[in-house]
């Protein structure tokens, strides 16, 4: 057929050649289309990487301010010393030695076996390793670090880069396998990732003289880089505070003044920075950290992501507001083919404004310093468990009633964070570092009594002016459930007799509030216990207050109406919660402060606020308290603070050597109105692991006793509601009035000194 159509053999061969060429063109065209459409973006990106280079610009972290605009944390310009990755990993020495070996043995290199080549390279590499020794020595000297620390930093960088490389190779292998429809050889994907071509920080935030020294070295050693960076500065973390003793309790009172230099002021709130972990860059099994690398797994860039040498918030506000403070990294892209550059500037992180007053915080932190004496066991405390002079731990909270703003949040000991950073842990024989106002949980003791009365009267299980007869012990109970002054076996038979809510709050009558709790159960059964549990939740117990800080504790909350309890257990727990004891409720000092601020507002609960940008998340609830209930609570607390005969929060009692008693008022600040409630909460016994060996050895202290609470509502005379709520908690201090009361008095003086009263 073909011969008939094309008789000439020459033309037939020409046609076959044309068909072959056409088929080849089609194959090449198909491949071109596939490469252009399917892989074009990837190939173009690869080409652009070859023809361009990128220099990253550091992100500038936002500033943290207190309520009066004082800077608490800020970025300060500095320099980072960075070294090329192949020098850090040791590959530079190897490659230099390999080049020299090939040049020296050029003629016979092809005939030398692999093992012999590596032996030659290793011999020469020693010289290049020695060439780097002055660099490592200079880094150790300039950074004031040991050689072991430097090697650890190098190892950490190499490990992270290897993990990133493995993740990139895995993604490339999966992509190539899909393209080819079969397995992929390692040689097809084994290429350097960007992190292997970039320098990495070995010395962050160096001083200008150190930076100048390394700039001179960099002129001769191109693998050294001095890059602009920032360091985090906390200008108010250390301060000198004056303490006057003229308003202290009589045994400590004098005309003397002292100057205390304090470290770590507000540090447990503001927080600190830490080095980037591997978990910040790649997903690590078992880690709770959500990684945020600069370069995402899909190859795109997160300008707020992290690179080696970066830091991120570790504690406090620095950690809580990390994404807000972080900012976005900038970059300068150099196009080598056109000799142009594109600059994408850094975006400054957002500033964070706190409701905290750092000067007030510093004053209170000075007040609770053990050297001052108020946070030590004193003779007038009559502490039966701890020796006079024993340092005490605790916390102080100050809330603005109208707004719910946190003005001060003091923990003691408060200077321990100053001794370490970057995840270290102090080696001291006192309490571990705990942000006590928001993390530590205690039975609230008698500070719960006004709240229980308010709930019982609101629910109608008692009348607003209900009276109960205090005979010293709850009827039909042979053991326990006594009033605080009734111990017949010790010849203590004090009772309050018929007593109403105002006097019960002022005198802290246990029987009255046992009865309030019990009435929920006897009146409505388990439904009454449900109402009581729901009411406690409304006051904020069992809920995180909502500051947004890490480790914020919601306390302990066991519903009183839960299943599995016998009727006598329901009764016992209902009575115990009336005096802030038992298994139902334990709370942080901040929770107690927020609950009492609800009473001071007349029955409106507002969650406390620390960071202004979270104010929109503030929760408010109307507690539906009748004005008569609020008036009784406030009158009872007023008498507690001011009735020098019956008020449990009104006076200090001293005993001389002959046993004679004398008294003085707890509060001596004029021109203010103070309402208070004391609390002496029985604490769980605890051993002190003094030598920190993980067990309790013979002779180590058994710490028992009661936590001392003091809550006061303070305002100006004639104000309808208090301006501030102050809560003082002293662990194992004993009597709330005797121990925590004098601290509350000094806090009021601090408020006046800072212009709040």
HUKA-V284752 format. One line per field, one symbol per residue. phi: phi as a letter, one per 30 degrees, with the letter a starting at -180 (. if undefined). psi: psi as a letter, one per 20 degrees, with the letter a starting at -180 (. if undefined). burial: # if it has 9 or more other ideal C-beta (glycine too) atoms within 8 Angstrom, else .. A space follows every 10 residues. Layout:
phi: ???
psi: ???
burial: ???
This chain:
phi: .ddddbddde dddddddddd dddddddddd ddddddddbe dddddddddd dbbbcdcddc ddcccddcid dcaadceabc ccbedddddj ddeddddddd ddddcedced cddddddddd dddddedddd ddeedddddd ddchbddddd dddddddddd dddddddddd dddddddddd iadbddddbd bddeddccdb dcbdhddded ddeddddddc bddcbccdab bccbdcdbac bdbccdcdee dcdaddbbcc cccididdcd jacbdddedd cbdceidcdd dbddcdedjd ccdcdcbejd bbdcbhdedd cedddeibdc abcccddchb bcccddcddd dbccddcddd edddddecde ddjdcbdced dhddccdejd dcclabbbcd ddciddcabc bbdccdddda ahidbdcbcc dddbdedccd cbddhddddd dddddddddi dbdececbcd cjaddibdbi hcddccbedc icbdbcidbc ddddddchdd dddededdde dddbiddddd dddddddddj dibddjdjdd idccicbced cddjcdddde ddddddddci biddbbbded dddddddddd djjccbddbc cedcddcdcb bddhcdeddd ddddddddde dbddccddcc bcccbdddid cbbaddcbdd ibcbcbbdab cecddbdcdd chcibcdejd dccbkbdccb cbcbadejdd bddbccbcbb dhdjdeddcd eddeeddddd dddcidb
psi: ghhghnhphg hghhgggggg ggggggghgg hggghgghjg ggggggghhh irqppqpqqo qrqpqahjjp phpqppqaqq oqqqhhggii hggghghggg ghggkggjgh iprgghghgg ghghhhghgh highggghgg ghilqrhggg hggggggggg hhhggggghg ghggghhhgi kaqpqhhhin qqrhhijqqq phoqlrrghg ggghhghhhh nijppoqqaq qpqnhjhpqp pppqjikrqg hiqrjqqqpp oqqkpjhigg aaqrqprhhi hqpppiqipo qmqgorhjir poijrqrpir rrphrbhhgh kghghgapqr qoppohhikr qppoqqppqq qppqiqohgg ggghhghjph hhihlqpqhi hloihqqpip qqqbrpppqp gghjpohqnp qpqijhhiir rljrpqnqkb qropnghigq pqpibiiigh gggggghgij irrhkpqqoo jhqpqkohqa lrqhjonhij kokpribppa hghhghilog hghghgghhg ghgjbhhhhg ggghghhhii qjqphkhjqq jppjapooph jqrjprhhhg gghhghhhjk raigpqrqhh ggghghhggh ijkpppqqph phijhiippq poilpqhhgg ggghgghghh hioighpikh qqpqpahjjq qqqqqgpjpq jqppqrprpn ppqpqpqomh jljjrorpiq pooabqqpqp pqpqaqpiqh qqhqpppppo pkhcpgghgh ghghghhhhh gghjjh.
burial: .......... .#..#..... .......... ...##...## ..#.#..... .#...##### #######..# #####..### #########. .#######.# ##..#...#. .#....#..# ##.##..##. .#..##.### .##.....## ..##.##### #.###.###. ###..##... ...#....#. ..#.##..## ####.#...# #.###.##.. ..#####.## ##.#.####. ###.#.###. .##......# .#.####### ####.#.### ##.#...... #.####.... .########. .######### ##.####### #####..... .....##.## .######### ########## .#######.# ###..#...# .######### #..####### ########.. .#........ ..#.###### ########## #########. ##.#.#.#.# .###...... ###.##.... ....##..## ########## ########## #..#.#.### ###.###### ###.#####. .##.###### #........# ########## ##.##.#### ########## ########## ####...#.. ..#.##..## .######### ###...#### ####...... ..#####.#. .######### #.#...###. .........# ..#.###### ######..#. ########## ########## ########## ##.#.##
